Structure formats: structure tokens, C-alpha cells
């Protein structure tokens, strides 16, 4: 592989949106210690990818330009670096790339073995590529922040999931229903039946007065909120929470951090928890096993060839996908 060129998309500076992406020919990367080289079969895009391009994480991400975006990939192992014994050439895997180096919008990418999981035949490459960041975010929010036990053994909780038809939201509804939960969800009117089919017990159109106020149609108070939508203030959540209710904010900004700190300092029983995901291989393996068992599915909004990945990027920026946006070679 060394010396060979591959097709990729990259950008050379912050900003620019779709127009900032360039089709290029670059060298195929090589697998170093504890890494695998994958021939990509599918790449999943996330809103986070577009935020990196906007510069929301500067000066930390990306570490350098030019930068090949996208982090969620599924592919076939074509080479392994020193120290890799779990995988061999020909294995199918799903993995999440380092945000600092990126690499998903390309024909080949190098991934850490510790974040790579064998892909079972029950999951197509496209379905697997949707999982990592969105699935892991939903998984961590529910199991570690909200305390939901996915085997159904926990106490019953009332859960609100905002933007439930999106990438994180559609996984969160399914995972929550594996636990002992009653799920209220919000989405746009066109996706109400879709979210009900995922398992939500009651669904609110976020554009109605009830939906904007986040009031449960059955009058329930929420023990936890998996907050996937932007722009809803704490004051909207607070009256809808149970005595020790918590809002788990999945895209926290400065105001989220300030409110969270105030709640802690004042010993408030109601808490705002900002979630910054640190992907872990063992968590991804749990998700892949749920897919294998038929308990979790990836809903694909659209598929786009790498040669027209700008169309996929535009859909990510637009922010109204139902499920996951996938790019294929």
C-alpha cells in the first residue's frame, strides 16, 4: 500500500462549509504500532464533524491542516501494525477515528485497535458506520448519566428525549426502551410515526405549544432528559423535572457549563449534566452486540458516494436528517 494514492476530501482552514471541501489524491496512510489500516466500505457523518470545520474546538481540533473530516467508519482490514493480534487481513470492523487526525472521508483510513470492533454479518457496513459517535453518545448518556439498565432490571424512570428522530435521538429511544423506562420524545411533525415505531410511548411535535414547553401529554415529570436539540433553556426543562431530575446536555456550550456549575454550587437536587464523549472500545462492542441480537438498528437517512460527499456534508449542516447520513466509496 505504501506509496499508493487514494481519493479523499479535505479542507485547508476553518469555515467554508461545503465550499471548503476539496477532492484530492493523497498517499494511503500506513498502520503504525497498535493500528489497523482499513479499506473503507462506509463512513457515518455527524453534526460534530461540521462543528470541527466551523472551529468550535479550536485550538484543539484539528491539530493541523489539511484535514480529512469524519470519524465513524466501517471497513475491511488490509494491513495491521506491530502489536495487533486481534485483527487480521480480511476482517470486517467498525471503529471511531481520533478527532485530532480525522480521516473518514477517504478510501482508506488508519484506526486504533483499541477502538475497533469486529463487525458481525447482521450489520451492513452502512448500518455499522452510523453507530460510533451517535450510538455511543446515546449509550453513555442513558447508562452512565441517567443510570438506565439496558437489561430492564432498574427502577422505572420517565425519560424525555429531544430531537428523537436524529442520529443520537433515534438510538436513544431504542436503547431507553431496552430499560425499564417510559419514553416521551420530541421531533418534527413528519417524524412522529417514525419515532413511535422506534418505541417511544408518547411523542410531541416540537413546534406546538405543548412540544415547545416539553410537557408530557400524560402529565409525567422526567427523571432524566437526553437533550439532543439545540437552543432550549434550563427554564423550560426545570418545571418538567422530577424532584431529582437531570438534564443530560449532549452539545454543551459556555452557558450550559455555567448553569451546570451553579446547580452544583447551590446543591440543587435538579442537575444539568454536560456530556463530552470519550469513545471506548468496550462500549462500542456493547452496541455492536445489541445490533447482532436485533435489539438496536441504524436508520439511514441517505447514502452518498464519496465522489459527491459534498451533498452529504450539506445535509449534515442543514441538521434535519432522519437517522444517519452515510458516505460510501
Secondary structure, 3 states (H helix, E strand, C coil): CCCCEEEEEEECCCCCHHHHCEEEEEECCCCCCCEEEEEEEEEEECHHHHHHHHCCCCCCCCCCCCECCCCEEEEEEEEECCCCCCCCCCCEEEEECCCCCCCCCECEEEEEHHHEEECCCCCCHHHHHCCHHHHHHHHHHHHHHCCCCCCCCCCCEEEEECCCCCHHHHHHHHHHHHCCEEEEEEECHHHHHHHHHHCCCEEEECCCHHHHHCCCCCCCCEEEEEECCCCCCHHHHHCCEEEEEEEEECCCCHHHHHHHHHHHHCCCCCEEEECCCCCCHHHHHHHHHHHHCCCCCCCEEEEEEHHHHHHHHHHHHHCCCCCEEEEEC
